[in-house]
Amino acid sequence: MIAAVTTAVMTFGLTGIASCISHEINWCYGLLGCLVSAIVPFLFFTFYLDSFFIENIICFLGTIVTSVYIVIDSQSIMKRLSLEEFVIGALMLYCDIIQLFLFLLSLMGKK
């Protein structure tokens, strides 16, 4: 329940941030590249080490990456997509929200 409420609050907040930003956010793509390249070595280590700490780092970085994707997708729905592309944009945003929920659930669901 806590993960669901946190996901909802984060989604509304990130969508509010996306609606307040008036210019393009091209710097987010650089941030995403850095974060994804930071996640890859941790994923490699999880194959060989069963560490609770490494799994939490992966979930934390994944939460940040997914949050940035929610901002990017929300802004693209509001400002760049045409009327015919709204369904695709909504599906992309829905997938981001589900991914955020799964990362938060794995962060909060540890023993």
C-alpha positions as CSV (number, residue, x, y, z in Angstrom):
1,M,0.0,0.0,0.0
2,I,2.9,2.3,0.8
3,A,4.5,1.7,-2.6
4,A,1.2,2.4,-4.4
5,V,0.6,5.7,-2.5
6,T,4.2,6.7,-3.1
7,T,3.9,5.9,-6.8
8,A,0.7,8.0,-7.1
9,V,2.2,11.0,-5.2
10,M,5.4,10.8,-7.3
11,T,3.5,10.5,-10.5
12,F,1.4,13.6,-9.8
13,G,4.4,15.6,-8.6
14,L,6.5,14.6,-11.6
15,T,3.6,15.4,-14.0
16,G,3.2,18.8,-12.3
17,I,6.9,19.5,-12.8
18,A,6.7,18.5,-16.4
19,S,3.8,20.9,-16.9
20,C,5.6,23.8,-15.3
21,I,8.8,23.4,-17.4
22,S,8.3,25.6,-20.5
23,H,11.4,24.7,-22.5
24,E,12.8,21.4,-23.8
25,I,14.6,19.2,-21.3
26,N,17.3,17.8,-23.5
27,W,19.7,17.6,-20.5
28,C,17.6,14.8,-19.1
29,Y,18.8,12.5,-21.9
30,G,22.4,13.0,-20.7
31,L,21.3,12.3,-17.1
32,L,19.5,9.1,-18.3
33,G,22.7,8.0,-20.1
34,C,24.8,8.5,-17.0
35,L,22.4,6.7,-14.7
36,V,21.9,3.7,-17.1
37,S,25.6,3.4,-17.5
38,A,25.9,3.4,-13.7
39,I,23.3,0.6,-13.4
40,V,25.0,-1.8,-15.8
41,P,28.0,-2.6,-13.6
42,F,25.7,-3.3,-10.6
43,L,23.6,-5.6,-12.8
44,F,26.8,-7.5,-13.7
45,F,27.8,-7.8,-10.0
46,T,24.3,-9.2,-9.1
47,F,25.1,-12.3,-11.2
48,Y,28.0,-13.1,-9.0
49,L,27.2,-11.6,-5.7
50,D,24.0,-12.0,-3.8
51,S,24.0,-8.6,-2.0
52,F,21.1,-6.8,-0.5
53,F,23.0,-3.5,-0.8
54,I,23.6,-3.9,-4.5
55,E,19.9,-4.7,-5.1
56,N,18.9,-1.6,-3.3
57,I,21.3,0.5,-5.3
58,I,19.9,-0.9,-8.5
59,C,16.3,-0.2,-7.4
60,F,17.2,3.3,-6.2
61,L,18.9,4.2,-9.6
62,G,16.0,2.6,-11.4
63,T,13.5,4.7,-9.5
64,I,15.4,7.8,-10.5
65,V,15.6,6.7,-14.2
66,T,11.9,5.9,-14.3
67,S,11.1,9.3,-12.7
68,V,13.0,11.1,-15.4
69,Y,11.2,9.1,-18.0
70,I,7.9,10.1,-16.5
71,V,8.8,13.8,-16.8
72,I,10.0,13.3,-20.4
73,D,6.9,11.4,-21.4
74,S,4.5,13.7,-19.6
75,Q,6.1,16.7,-21.3
76,S,6.0,15.0,-24.7
77,I,2.3,14.2,-24.3
78,M,1.5,17.8,-23.4
79,K,3.7,19.6,-25.9
80,R,4.9,17.4,-28.8
81,L,2.5,14.7,-29.6
82,S,-0.3,15.1,-32.1
83,L,-3.9,14.1,-31.5
84,E,-3.3,10.7,-33.1
85,E,-0.3,9.9,-31.0
86,F,-1.9,10.5,-27.6
87,V,-2.6,6.8,-27.2
88,I,1.0,5.8,-27.7
89,G,2.1,8.5,-25.3
90,A,-0.4,7.3,-22.7
91,L,0.9,3.8,-23.0
92,M,4.5,4.9,-22.6
93,L,3.5,6.9,-19.5
94,Y,1.5,3.9,-18.1
95,C,4.5,1.6,-18.6
96,D,6.7,4.2,-16.8
97,I,4.3,4.3,-13.9
98,I,4.1,0.6,-13.6
99,Q,7.9,0.4,-13.7
100,L,8.2,3.0,-11.0
101,F,5.7,1.0,-8.8
102,L,7.8,-2.1,-9.3
103,F,11.0,-0.4,-8.3
104,L,9.4,1.2,-5.2
105,L,7.8,-2.1,-4.3
106,S,11.1,-3.9,-4.4
107,L,12.8,-1.2,-2.4
108,M,10.1,-1.2,0.3
109,G,9.4,-4.9,0.2
110,K,12.7,-6.2,1.5
111,K,12.8,-8.1,4.7
